[in-house]
Amino acid sequence: MSAVYLKLFLLALVSVAFVLLAPVRKGAGQSETYLGKLKIVARRSPQDFVPDGDLNKKIWKGAETVRIDQNARDPERLPEFESRVAGLWTERYVYFAFWNPYRILNIYEGESPEKERWELWQRDVVEVFINPQPERFNHYYEFEVAPNNQWIDLVIDLTKKPFNDAKWDSGFEHATRIDDKNRLWTCEMRIPVAVMEVRQMKPDTEWRLNFYRADGPGADSQRRFMTWSPLPKRGSFHQPASFSIIRFVK
């Protein structure tokens, strides 16, 4: 074998070895597939309104609700702790309403709700993970509110480290009420669509999202973590494959 052919042969071996040993990258056709099959319908609100936590007002009458009661850690449901959530929309905002029964509230006592609270998920919260651009599988937005109206919002990009950017500020508005007598706390969120890179809201548009709730005192092993759309793998809420559908209608 001549020196030239030998050199070409060795280069070919190196190329094959590089291909075989290179790390496999997960493409859109592999793991980036939505498995969530549920759907929530959000109808158009005739006007915008400022959240006040009162879910008895007319605007929410007749709104479709879905339940958050699927245990995030095993297949069982938790109907005695079932939350309900509904959605509305206008050209400028998406709105969410949550009804949450409770036994004991677990909140950060004595802290102001005016300032964003890192690690709010360590206490009772309701959460919306929402993706207005479903083709961007690993990029979405997270909104959390606690019973005492503490809050946090984050932009998520699972291809980055860290994947959650708490410096992002959506300007979303929220309000809560606690009904001690009936052991129920309620929450309203108003999220501006422009901060989620949505240029125009149109009827019959579909986004991807999931709803979650963390509830109860104690260590994580004692608390309840619930999801609307079941998780492919028990545990982390950050599984966009679980995201189901929100459809905006007139």
Buried (B, 14 or more C-beta within 10 A) or exposed (E): EEEEEEEEEEEEEEEEEEEEEEEEEEEEEEEBEBBBEBEBBBBEBEEEBEBEBEBEEEBBEEBBBBBBBBBBBEEEEBEEBBBBBBBBBBEEBBBBBBBBBBEEBBBBEEEEBEEBBEEBBBBBBBBBBBBBEBEBBBBBBBBBBBBBBBBBBBBBBBEEEEBBEBEEEBEBBBBBBBEEEEEBBBBBBBBBBEBBEBEEBEEEBEBBBBBBBBBBEEEEEEBBBBBBBBBEEBEEBBBBBBBBBBBBEE
